[in-house]
């Protein structure tokens, strides 16, 4: 039985406010997000050489997106193999003029799909440091849930 939107919201609120795991990692995660956000911007990515883009992405990936999650290292090299496609996907993903649900669907299942580039890494790229980690997590999870639900 799937969870309702209210149940998901309650679960996320519990995690944000009561979970010891969340409290333990929040500062480290926030610092990681701030460090990596300096290069996860369309203007910066556009100017990086292929070698520098690969280095920054691998550092980011190997640190589990700035200590925010655990990623499967098997996918790491396959994601960055085609640097032009990677660059194009990141630019599309960060284009805020396109609705978030469309960007999520196109990156996970559509034109901008890269093998190994799943929800975990995608969500890490979408999180700007200007709002709290808790709010980011809630907003992104709600968007991912909406985009993954079958249309009625």
N, CA and C atoms as an extended XYZ file, in Angstrom:
456
Properties=species:S:1:pos:R:3:atomname:S:1:resname:S:1:resid:I:1 pbc="F F F"
N         0.842       -1.171        0.000 N   UNK     1
C         0.000        0.000        0.000 CA  UNK     1
C         0.895        1.243        0.000 C   UNK     1
N         0.772        2.094       -1.040 N   UNK     2
C         1.602        3.300       -1.104 CA  UNK     2
C         1.218        4.306       -0.026 C   UNK     2
N         2.192        5.114        0.347 N   UNK     3
C         1.944        6.168        1.330 CA  UNK     3
C         1.241        7.346        0.662 C   UNK     3
N         0.361        7.973        1.400 N   UNK     4
C        -0.302        9.183        0.902 CA  UNK     4
C         0.680       10.347        1.005 C   UNK     4
N         0.372       11.450        0.332 N   UNK     5
C         1.220       12.644        0.429 CA  UNK     5
C         1.358       13.112        1.877 C   UNK     5
N         0.267       13.047        2.649 N   UNK     6
C         0.319       13.457        4.061 CA  UNK     6
C         1.234       12.545        4.866 C   UNK     6
N         1.172       11.250        4.606 N   UNK     7
C         2.036       10.312        5.328 CA  UNK     7
C         3.501       10.542        4.981 C   UNK     7
N         3.769       10.817        3.721 N   UNK     8
C         5.145       11.095        3.302 CA  UNK     8
C         5.631       12.374        3.972 C   UNK     8
N         4.784       13.384        3.998 N   UNK     9
C         5.144       14.650        4.635 CA  UNK     9
C         5.443       14.440        6.118 C   UNK     9
N         4.598       13.659        6.806 N   UNK    10
C         4.820       13.389        8.236 CA  UNK    10
C         6.129       12.643        8.457 C   UNK    10
N         6.419       11.679        7.593 N   UNK    11
C         7.663       10.920        7.714 CA  UNK    11
C         8.872       11.825        7.512 C   UNK    11
N         8.820       12.679        6.491 N   UNK    12
C         9.927       13.599        6.255 CA  UNK    12
C        10.086       14.601        7.396 C   UNK    12
N         8.978       15.096        7.923 N   UNK    13
C         9.056       16.031        9.049 CA  UNK    13
C         9.646       15.354       10.283 C   UNK    13
N         9.269       14.103       10.529 N   UNK    14
C         9.865       13.375       11.652 CA  UNK    14
C        11.371       13.269       11.451 C   UNK    14
N        11.780       12.887       10.239 N   UNK    15
C        13.196       12.722        9.964 CA  UNK    15
C        13.949       14.031       10.179 C   UNK    15
N        13.386       15.110        9.678 N   UNK    16
C        14.028       16.416        9.778 CA  UNK    16
C        14.162       16.869       11.225 C   UNK    16
N        13.127       16.690       12.020 N   UNK    17
C        13.099       17.262       13.366 CA  UNK    17
C        13.487       16.296       14.479 C   UNK    17
N        13.357       15.002       14.270 N   UNK    18
C        13.551       14.071       15.369 CA  UNK    18
C        14.652       13.049       15.154 C   UNK    18
N        15.020       12.787       13.935 N   UNK    19
C        15.974       11.729       13.654 CA  UNK    19
C        17.376       12.105       14.123 C   UNK    19
N        17.978       11.233       14.903 N   UNK    20
C        19.342       11.437       15.383 CA  UNK    20
C        20.334       11.379       14.217 C   UNK    20
N        20.077       10.517       13.255 N   UNK    21
C        20.946       10.400       12.084 CA  UNK    21
C        20.994       11.725       11.336 C   UNK    21
N        19.842       12.343       11.157 N   UNK    22
C        19.798       13.620       10.446 CA  UNK    22
C        20.575       14.690       11.209 C   UNK    22
N        20.389       14.756       12.510 N   UNK    23
C        21.090       15.778       13.302 CA  UNK    23
C        22.597       15.587       13.250 C   UNK    23
N        23.034       14.335       13.275 N   UNK    24
C        24.459       14.017       13.293 CA  UNK    24
C        25.158       14.465       12.005 C   UNK    24
N        24.495       14.330       10.877 N   UNK    25
C        25.122       14.598        9.595 CA  UNK    25
C        24.813       15.972        9.006 C   UNK    25
N        23.870       16.712        9.541 N   UNK    26
C        23.424       17.959        8.912 CA  UNK    26
C        24.544       18.969        8.658 C   UNK    26
N        25.406       19.236        9.632 N   UNK    27
C        26.471       20.226        9.448 CA  UNK    27
C        27.454       19.790        8.368 C   UNK    27
N        27.867       18.529        8.413 N   UNK    28
C        28.813       18.011        7.432 CA  UNK    28
C        28.202       18.076        6.032 C   UNK    28
N        26.941       17.724        5.935 N   UNK    29
C        26.256       17.766        4.639 CA  UNK    29
C        26.143       19.194        4.124 C   UNK    29
N        25.769       20.120        4.988 N   UNK    30
C        25.623       21.512        4.566 CA  UNK    30
C        26.947       22.055        4.052 C   UNK    30
N        28.044       21.743        4.723 N   UNK    31
C        29.365       22.202        4.268 CA  UNK    31
C        29.710       21.600        2.914 C   UNK    31
N        29.411       20.314        2.738 N   UNK    32
C        29.670       19.656        1.463 CA  UNK    32
C        28.870       20.273        0.332 C   UNK    32
N        27.623       20.581        0.594 N   UNK    33
C        26.762       21.209       -0.407 CA  UNK    33
C        27.317       22.577       -0.794 C   UNK    33
N        27.733       23.364        0.184 N   UNK    34
C        28.255       24.704       -0.092 CA  UNK    34
C        29.543       24.650       -0.912 C   UNK    34
N        30.444       23.722       -0.585 N   UNK    35
C        31.700       23.588       -1.327 CA  UNK    35
C        31.423       23.212       -2.772 C   UNK    35
N        30.570       22.239       -2.977 N   UNK    36
C        30.328       21.759       -4.334 CA  UNK    36
C        29.454       22.691       -5.151 C   UNK    36
N        28.611       23.474       -4.496 N   UNK    37
C        27.752       24.385       -5.248 CA  UNK    37
C        28.566       25.441       -5.998 C   UNK    37
N        29.786       25.667       -5.563 N   UNK    38
C        30.623       26.657       -6.243 CA  UNK    38
C        30.884       26.264       -7.694 C   UNK    38
N        30.927       24.982       -7.994 N   UNK    39
C        31.151       24.564       -9.387 CA  UNK    39
C        29.885       24.008      -10.052 C   UNK    39
N        28.858       23.669       -9.291 N   UNK    40
C        27.641       23.113       -9.883 CA  UNK    40
C        26.712       24.265      -10.261 C   UNK    40
N        27.138       24.971      -11.265 N   UNK    41
C        26.387       26.099      -11.818 CA  UNK    41
C        26.630       26.099      -13.318 C   UNK    41
N        25.599       26.353      -14.108 N   UNK    42
C        25.769       26.287      -15.565 CA  UNK    42
C        26.935       27.133      -16.088 C   UNK    42
N        27.091       28.362      -15.569 N   UNK    43
C        28.162       29.238      -16.055 CA  UNK    43
C        29.539       28.644      -15.766 C   UNK    43
N        29.708       28.066      -14.587 N   UNK    44
C        31.000       27.491      -14.202 CA  UNK    44
C        31.263       26.230      -15.006 C   UNK    44
N        30.270       25.355      -15.103 N   UNK    45
C        30.435       24.097      -15.848 CA  UNK    45
C        30.774       24.381      -17.310 C   UNK    45
N        30.159       25.393      -17.897 N   UNK    46
C        30.416       25.761      -19.292 CA  UNK    46
C        31.884       26.119      -19.501 C   UNK    46
N        32.506       26.754      -18.508 N   UNK    47
C        33.883       27.231      -18.648 CA  UNK    47
C        34.939       26.189      -18.271 C   UNK    47
N        34.561       25.121      -17.580 N   UNK    48
C        35.535       24.117      -17.158 CA  UNK    48
C        36.019       23.295      -18.348 C   UNK    48
N        37.317       22.985      -18.347 N   UNK    49
C        37.834       22.062      -19.360 CA  UNK    49
C        37.262       20.674      -19.067 C   UNK    49
N        37.330       19.768      -20.038 N   UNK    50
C        36.841       18.409      -19.816 CA  UNK    50
C        37.567       17.744      -18.649 C   UNK    50
N        38.865       17.970      -18.563 N   UNK    51
C        39.660       17.355      -17.492 CA  UNK    51
C        39.239       17.888      -16.120 C   UNK    51
N        39.047       19.210      -16.028 N   UNK    52
C        38.640       19.808      -14.755 CA  UNK    52
C        37.219       19.387      -14.379 C   UNK    52
N        36.324       19.321      -15.370 N   UNK    53
C        34.960       18.858      -15.117 CA  UNK    53
C        34.971       17.433      -14.572 C   UNK    53
N        35.752       16.581      -15.202 N   UNK    54
C        35.849       15.190      -14.738 CA  UNK    54
C        36.419       15.128      -13.325 C   UNK    54
N        37.485       15.895      -13.059 N   UNK    55
C        38.088       15.888      -11.726 CA  UNK    55
C        37.085       16.348      -10.660 C   UNK    55
N        36.399       17.445      -10.923 N   UNK    56
C        35.437       17.955       -9.934 CA  UNK    56
C        34.292       16.985       -9.727 C   UNK    56
N        33.788       16.399      -10.815 N   UNK    57
C        32.699       15.435      -10.682 CA  UNK    57
C        33.161       14.216       -9.889 C   UNK    57
N        34.341       13.687      -10.190 N   UNK    58
C        34.823       12.505       -9.469 CA  UNK    58
C        35.069       12.811       -7.995 C   UNK    58
N        35.603       13.981       -7.678 N   UNK    59
C        35.762       14.385       -6.277 CA  UNK    59
C        34.399       14.452       -5.593 C   UNK    59
N        33.455       15.047       -6.281 N   UNK    60
C        32.082       15.188       -5.777 CA  UNK    60
C        31.450       13.816       -5.555 C   UNK    60
N        31.566       12.968       -6.540 N   UNK    61
C        30.966       11.631       -6.473 CA  UNK    61
C        31.630       10.803       -5.380 C   UNK    61
N        32.965       10.828       -5.340 N   UNK    62
C        33.688       10.022       -4.356 CA  UNK    62
C        33.468       10.496       -2.925 C   UNK    62
N        33.063       11.764       -2.760 N   UNK    63
C        32.735       12.261       -1.407 CA  UNK    63
C        31.252       12.026       -1.113 C   UNK    63
N        30.589       11.218       -1.959 N   UNK    64
C        29.151       10.958       -1.809 CA  UNK    64
C        28.362       12.258       -1.869 C   UNK    64
N        28.607       13.013       -2.931 N   UNK    65
C        27.968       14.303       -3.185 CA  UNK    65
C        28.068       15.224       -1.982 C   UNK    65
N        29.284       15.405       -1.529 N   UNK    66
C        29.494       16.324       -0.410 CA  UNK    66
C        28.962       15.762        0.898 C   UNK    66
N        29.098       14.462        1.081 N   UNK    67
C        28.683       13.772        2.310 CA  UNK    67
C        27.181       13.829        2.531 C   UNK    67
N        26.408       13.840        1.454 N   UNK    68
C        24.957       13.891        1.616 CA  UNK    68
C        24.292       12.541        1.433 C   UNK    68
N        24.950       11.596        0.797 N   UNK    69
C        24.346       10.285        0.556 CA  UNK    69
C        25.421        9.285        0.172 C   UNK    69
N        25.064        8.023        0.113 N   UNK    70
C        25.986        6.982       -0.343 CA  UNK    70
C        25.630        6.615       -1.774 C   UNK    70
N        26.621        6.697       -2.652 N   UNK    71
C        26.400        6.411       -4.059 CA  UNK    71
C        27.117        5.130       -4.458 C   UNK    71
N        26.556        4.423       -5.410 N   UNK    72
C        27.141        3.208       -5.947 CA  UNK    72
C        28.308        3.588       -6.850 C   UNK    72
N        29.510        3.250       -6.450 N   UNK    73
C        30.703        3.668       -7.192 CA  UNK    73
C        30.828        2.973       -8.550 C   UNK    73
N        30.057        1.939       -8.796 N   UNK    74
C        30.094        1.265      -10.090 CA  UNK    74
C        29.650        2.189      -11.215 C   UNK    74
N        28.778        3.130      -10.921 N   UNK    75
C        28.230        4.017      -11.949 CA  UNK    75
C        29.101        5.231      -12.232 C   UNK    75
N        30.021        5.524      -11.358 N   UNK    76
C        30.782        6.770      -11.412 CA  UNK    76
C        31.420        7.035      -12.778 C   UNK    76
N        32.195        6.108      -13.286 N   UNK    77
C        32.932        6.336      -14.531 CA  UNK    77
C        32.009        6.364      -15.747 C   UNK    77
N        30.943        5.603      -15.704 N   UNK    78
C        30.014        5.563      -16.845 CA  UNK    78
C        29.276        6.894      -16.975 C   UNK    78
N        29.025        7.575      -15.882 N   UNK    79
C        28.304        8.855      -15.921 CA  UNK    79
C        29.114        9.923      -16.650 C   UNK    79
N        30.408        9.968      -16.410 N   UNK    80
C        31.255       11.046      -16.936 CA  UNK    80
C        31.970       10.644      -18.232 C   UNK    80
N        31.767        9.427      -18.696 N   UNK    81
C        32.476        8.937      -19.901 CA  UNK    81
C        32.275        9.879      -21.094 C   UNK    81
N        31.027       10.215      -21.404 N   UNK    82
C        30.732       11.130      -22.506 CA  UNK    82
C        30.563       12.531      -21.893 C   UNK    82
N        31.647       13.270      -21.885 N   UNK    83
C        31.648       14.568      -21.204 CA  UNK    83
C        30.693       15.571      -21.842 C   UNK    83
N        30.548       15.530      -23.165 N   UNK    84
C        29.620       16.447      -23.834 CA  UNK    84
C        28.184       16.139      -23.395 C   UNK    84
N        27.817       14.878      -23.333 N   UNK    85
C        26.469       14.485      -22.895 CA  UNK    85
C        26.265       14.852      -21.422 C   UNK    85
N        27.287       14.620      -20.602 N   UNK    86
C        27.216       14.964      -19.181 CA  UNK    86
C        26.981       16.466      -19.021 C   UNK    86
N        27.749       17.264      -19.726 N   UNK    87
C        27.629       18.714      -19.662 CA  UNK    87
C        26.222       19.158      -20.094 C   UNK    87
N        25.737       18.567      -21.189 N   UNK    88
C        24.405       18.888      -21.714 CA  UNK    88
C        23.323       18.515      -20.696 C   UNK    88
N        23.457       17.359      -20.074 N   UNK    89
C        22.476       16.900      -19.083 CA  UNK    89
C        22.456       17.818      -17.865 C   UNK    89
N        23.617       18.204      -17.373 N   UNK    90
C        23.685       19.089      -16.208 CA  UNK    90
C        23.079       20.456      -16.538 C   UNK    90
N        23.398       20.991      -17.711 N   UNK    91
C        22.812       22.276      -18.112 CA  UNK    91
C        21.289       22.179      -18.157 C   UNK    91
N        20.774       21.102      -18.717 N   UNK    92
C        19.323       20.921      -18.801 CA  UNK    92
C        18.718       20.778      -17.403 C   UNK    92
N        19.355       19.966      -16.579 N   UNK    93
C        18.856       19.714      -15.228 CA  UNK    93
C        18.789       20.993      -14.401 C   UNK    93
N        19.722       21.895      -14.606 N   UNK    94
C        19.784       23.126      -13.826 CA  UNK    94
C        18.999       24.286      -14.452 C   UNK    94
N        18.340       24.047      -15.579 N   UNK    95
C        17.579       25.091      -16.258 CA  UNK    95
C        16.236       25.299      -15.558 C   UNK    95
N        16.152       26.334      -14.725 N   UNK    96
C        14.960       26.562      -13.912 CA  UNK    96
C        13.780       27.116      -14.699 C   UNK    96
N        13.972       27.402      -15.973 N   UNK    97
C        12.843       27.835      -16.797 CA  UNK    97
C        11.968       26.645      -17.209 C   UNK    97
N        12.508       25.443      -17.073 N   UNK    98
C        11.770       24.216      -17.401 CA  UNK    98
C        11.209       23.667      -16.096 C   UNK    98
N         9.937       23.247      -16.064 N   UNK    99
C         9.353       22.703      -14.828 CA  UNK    99
C        10.173       21.526      -14.292 C   UNK    99
N        10.309       21.469      -12.971 N   UNK   100
C        11.126       20.444      -12.327 CA  UNK   100
C        10.685       19.032      -12.698 C   UNK   100
N         9.382       18.782      -12.787 N   UNK   101
C         8.909       17.446      -13.124 CA  UNK   101
C         9.387       17.021      -14.508 C   UNK   101
N         9.391       17.953      -15.458 N   UNK   102
C         9.859       17.645      -16.816 CA  UNK   102
C        11.355       17.358      -16.810 C   UNK   102
N        12.115       18.173      -16.097 N   UNK   103
C        13.570       17.939      -16.027 CA  UNK   103
C        13.870       16.587      -15.412 C   UNK   103
N        13.192       16.269      -14.312 N   UNK   104
C        13.407       14.980      -13.635 CA  UNK   104
C        13.095       13.834      -14.591 C   UNK   104
N        11.940       13.883      -15.234 N   UNK   105
C        11.551       12.805      -16.144 CA  UNK   105
C        12.495       12.678      -17.334 C   UNK   105
N        12.905       13.797      -17.915 N   UNK   106
C        13.790       13.751      -19.077 CA  UNK   106
C        15.180       13.231      -18.729 C   UNK   106
N        15.644       13.513      -17.519 N   UNK   107
C        16.964       13.024      -17.107 CA  UNK   107
C        16.888       11.552      -16.695 C   UNK   107
N        15.814       11.162      -16.058 N   UNK   108
C        15.704        9.760      -15.628 CA  UNK   108
C        15.290        8.811      -16.748 C   UNK   108
N        14.444        9.286      -17.666 N   UNK   109
C        13.879        8.371      -18.656 CA  UNK   109
C        13.918        8.864      -20.100 C   UNK   109
N        14.340       10.090      -20.323 N   UNK   110
C        14.167       10.686      -21.646 CA  UNK   110
C        15.457       10.998      -22.368 C   UNK   110
N        15.409       12.066      -23.114 N   UNK   111
C        16.490       12.510      -23.992 CA  UNK   111
C        17.812       12.707      -23.256 C   UNK   111
N        17.750       13.142      -22.025 N   UNK   112
C        18.968       13.489      -21.286 CA  UNK   112
C        19.448       12.362      -20.371 C   UNK   112
N        18.936       11.178      -20.553 N   UNK   113
C        19.288       10.039      -19.702 CA  UNK   113
C        20.741        9.615      -19.933 C   UNK   113
N        21.436        9.380      -18.821 N   UNK   114
C        22.795        8.836      -18.832 CA  UNK   114
C        22.767        7.603      -17.939 C   UNK   114
N        23.294        6.481      -18.430 N   UNK   115
C        23.356        5.277      -17.602 CA  UNK   115
C        24.101        5.565      -16.309 C   UNK   115
N        23.487        5.216      -15.193 N   UNK   116
C        24.106        5.421      -13.885 CA  UNK   116
C        23.733        6.738      -13.225 C   UNK   116
N        23.188        7.660      -13.992 N   UNK   117
C        22.801        8.976      -13.469 CA  UNK   117
C        21.352        8.859      -13.003 C   UNK   117
N        21.188        8.471      -11.735 N   UNK   118
C        19.861        8.226      -11.196 CA  UNK   118
C        19.390        9.325      -10.266 C   UNK   118
N        18.392        8.981       -9.481 N   UNK   119
C        17.774        9.959       -8.577 CA  UNK   119
C        18.753       10.520       -7.552 C   UNK   119
N        19.627        9.681       -7.043 N   UNK   120
C        20.565       10.145       -6.020 CA  UNK   120
C        21.473       11.254       -6.515 C   UNK   120
N        22.159       11.005       -7.612 N   UNK   121
C        23.082       12.013       -8.127 CA  UNK   121
C        22.320       13.206       -8.694 C   UNK   121
N        21.166       12.934       -9.318 N   UNK   122
C        20.369       14.017       -9.866 CA  UNK   122
C        19.897       14.959       -8.759 C   UNK   122
N        19.394       14.398       -7.681 N   UNK   123
C        18.901       15.242       -6.591 CA  UNK   123
C        20.030       16.051       -5.974 C   UNK   123
N        21.228       15.480       -5.923 N   UNK   124
C        22.362       16.210       -5.371 CA  UNK   124
C        22.695       17.438       -6.220 C   UNK   124
N        22.582       17.327       -7.526 N   UNK   125
C        22.856       18.467       -8.400 CA  UNK   125
C        21.785       19.542       -8.291 C   UNK   125
N        20.571       19.160       -7.939 N   UNK   126
C        19.470       20.121       -7.903 CA  UNK   126
C        19.394       20.927       -6.611 C   UNK   126
N        20.154       20.572       -5.594 N   UNK   127
C        20.023       21.204       -4.287 CA  UNK   127
C        20.918       22.430       -4.178 C   UNK   127
N        20.344       23.635       -4.211 N   UNK   128
C        21.158       24.834       -4.003 CA  UNK   128
C        21.406       25.069       -2.509 C   UNK   128
N        22.513       25.709       -2.152 N   UNK   129
C        22.809       25.920       -0.739 CA  UNK   129
C        22.036       27.073       -0.102 C   UNK   129
N        21.225       27.774       -0.875 N   UNK   130
C        20.578       28.971       -0.338 CA  UNK   130
C        19.386       28.685        0.575 C   UNK   130
N        18.884       27.465        0.607 N   UNK   131
C        17.811       27.110        1.533 CA  UNK   131
C        18.293       25.984        2.429 C   UNK   131
N        17.628       25.770        3.529 N   UNK   132
C        18.089       24.781        4.495 CA  UNK   132
C        18.078       23.379        3.897 C   UNK   132
N        18.966       22.531        4.386 N   UNK   133
C        19.055       21.143        3.940 CA  UNK   133
C        17.704       20.456        4.095 C   UNK   133
N        17.033       20.725        5.202 N   UNK   134
C        15.750       20.075        5.460 CA  UNK   134
C        14.704       20.471        4.427 C   UNK   134
N        14.634       21.757        4.121 N   UNK   135
C        13.643       22.219        3.149 CA  UNK   135
C        13.969       21.685        1.759 C   UNK   135
N        15.244       21.664        1.392 N   UNK   136
C        15.659       21.125        0.111 CA  UNK   136
C        15.214       19.681       -0.022 C   UNK   136
N        15.507       18.916        1.018 N   UNK   137
C        15.181       17.498        0.989 CA  UNK   137
C        13.679       17.306        0.838 C   UNK   137
N        12.903       18.056        1.570 N   UNK   138
C        11.456       17.914        1.492 CA  UNK   138
C        10.934       18.301        0.108 C   UNK   138
N        11.368       19.437       -0.414 N   UNK   139
C        10.883       19.901       -1.709 CA  UNK   139
C        11.276       18.949       -2.829 C   UNK   139
N        12.503       18.470       -2.786 N   UNK   140
C        12.952       17.580       -3.838 CA  UNK   140
C        12.249       16.235       -3.770 C   UNK   140
N        12.121       15.691       -2.578 N   UNK   141
C        11.426       14.404       -2.438 CA  UNK   141
C         9.993       14.520       -2.937 C   UNK   141
N         9.328       15.606       -2.592 N   UNK   142
C         7.947       15.792       -3.048 CA  UNK   142
C         7.902       15.851       -4.572 C   UNK   142
N         8.864       16.518       -5.187 N   UNK   143
C         8.901       16.608       -6.647 CA  UNK   143
C         9.175       15.247       -7.270 C   UNK   143
N        10.114       14.489       -6.702 N   UNK   144
C        10.429       13.170       -7.237 CA  UNK   144
C         9.245       12.226       -7.102 C   UNK   144
N         8.539       12.319       -5.996 N   UNK   145
C         7.372       11.464       -5.781 CA  UNK   145
C         6.310       11.792       -6.813 C   UNK   145
N         6.045       13.083       -7.022 N   UNK   146
C         5.027       13.487       -8.006 CA  UNK   146
C         5.410       13.022       -9.406 C   UNK   146
N         6.686       13.165       -9.772 N   UNK   147
C         7.089       12.830      -11.139 CA  UNK   147
C         7.129       11.327      -11.380 C   UNK   147
N         7.235       10.526      -10.322 N   UNK   148
C         7.318        9.086      -10.509 CA  UNK   148
C         5.966        8.398      -10.437 C   UNK   148
N         4.936        9.113      -10.026 N   UNK   149
C         3.607        8.533       -9.947 CA  UNK   149
C         3.003        8.398      -11.346 C   UNK   149
N         2.319        7.273      -11.595 N   UNK   150
C         1.672        7.126      -12.903 CA  UNK   150
C         0.572        8.157      -13.062 C   UNK   150
N         0.420        8.635      -14.290 N   UNK   151
C        -0.637        9.601      -14.585 CA  UNK   151
C        -1.973        8.869      -14.588 C   UNK   151
N        -3.023        9.479      -13.996 N   UNK   152
C        -4.333        8.847      -13.979 CA  UNK   152
C        -5.181        9.370      -15.120 C   UNK   152
